[in-house]
Amino acid sequence: MNDRAARQRPAAPNRPGTGSALPSKAEKRTAAKAAKARAAAAAKRRQVLTVAGAAAAVIAVIAVVVVLAVRSDDPATPTQSSVGAGSAASADTTAEATRPAFPPVPEGADPALSTKPAAKAGSGSVSKLEVTTLIEGNGAAAQSGQTITVNYVGVTFADGKEFDSSWRRSQPFSFPLGGGKVIKGWDQGLVGVKVGSRVQLDIPAALAYGDHPAGGAPGGTLRFIVDVLSVA
């Protein structure tokens, strides 16, 4: 009877799910610890990879800087600055080569025209224009209406103090002769003077700037030494 009852007793139902037993609390805690450990390990690996990548980038930058430094020290490698400096030096050399020599002494003229003359004070009084030839040129004679190019030194007649000179500017002076663009002593005194000549002009105040000019011009009698370089 008992055996028959035991054989007819229904089996205990299975737990929900897969039919296996649910994990216990201890198993859950163990699984959670394992998952946390795996997450921590993964995070550490990512950190290591990030640091390694940054280090590799820094090393690459250092390598590039070293290469550039070596190339800049190599005289065979033109840098931007050296090319610019070379271009500037070349431009200066070209400008120097194309700049006309000073003074432009006429061909066949006395070599003394290459040197600035010494203008000294005069003596006595000057009542009219006086033209003294110091060096006789062999070129064409300057005519009124022509453009004349000269070098000159100007001093006050009384004390020989220099007040103007084309030599100081290293540039000859050109003007239309007889056109009223200069003082009368020049317009009159340089007519007929040959190219290649050096003349001394003693000019009274009436043919210069007057006795008491305004604007800082020298007054009284003036002395100029003028080299005639060309006429056109």
Phi, psi and omega in degrees: 000309178297320179296321181292320179295320179296323182288332184270353182289129181293149180290151178295135181295150177288158175288151179302160178106226184276356183100349178269168181286144177293149179291150179278171179299322180295320179293322178297317179296320179295317180296321179295317178299318180296319180295319179296320179296319179295320180296318180296320179295319180295318179297320180296320179297318180297320179297317179299317180295320180296314179298319180296320179296317179297318179298320179296321179295318179297316179300320180295319179296316178300319180298318179296317180298317179298316180298315180296321179296318179296319181293323180292331178280348181278115182297342181276353182254107181288125175268169181298318182293320181291325177294318178297318180296320178297320180295318180295317179296321179296320179296319179296319179296318179297316180297320179295322182290326183272347179289130181295144180293146178242135352277154179281080183291132180299149179299132179081001181280164179298130179301343179299338179291351177277352183243137179297130180284156177264113179262126183244169178293151176267183178227154181076204180236156181238117181254346179214165181296129178239125180246120180241124179277121178265321175225128179269121178274171181239017180266192181291147178280137181289136181240151177300135183099344177275157172271124183246140179244129186222160161250149183205159170229132179241130178228159172284136187297323187291320186235358178072018181281123182289132177240346179199152179192131174288338180294327179294330180267353184053043182209119178297164182244131179242144179198160177280115183293130180081007183265004179075016180273348179230178179294157184298327180300327176283312181304325182270318188285340184262354177292129180089353179283132184279150175299135182095002180267155170238122182234154175252126179249116173259114193242121176293160185304325183296334179256006179243241184253004183092177181280326182226070183286158175263167175079015176085003178290149180288142180255168178081196180288137182239154175235129175239141168248120189238131173257124178271116186262326180194160172225150180209000000 
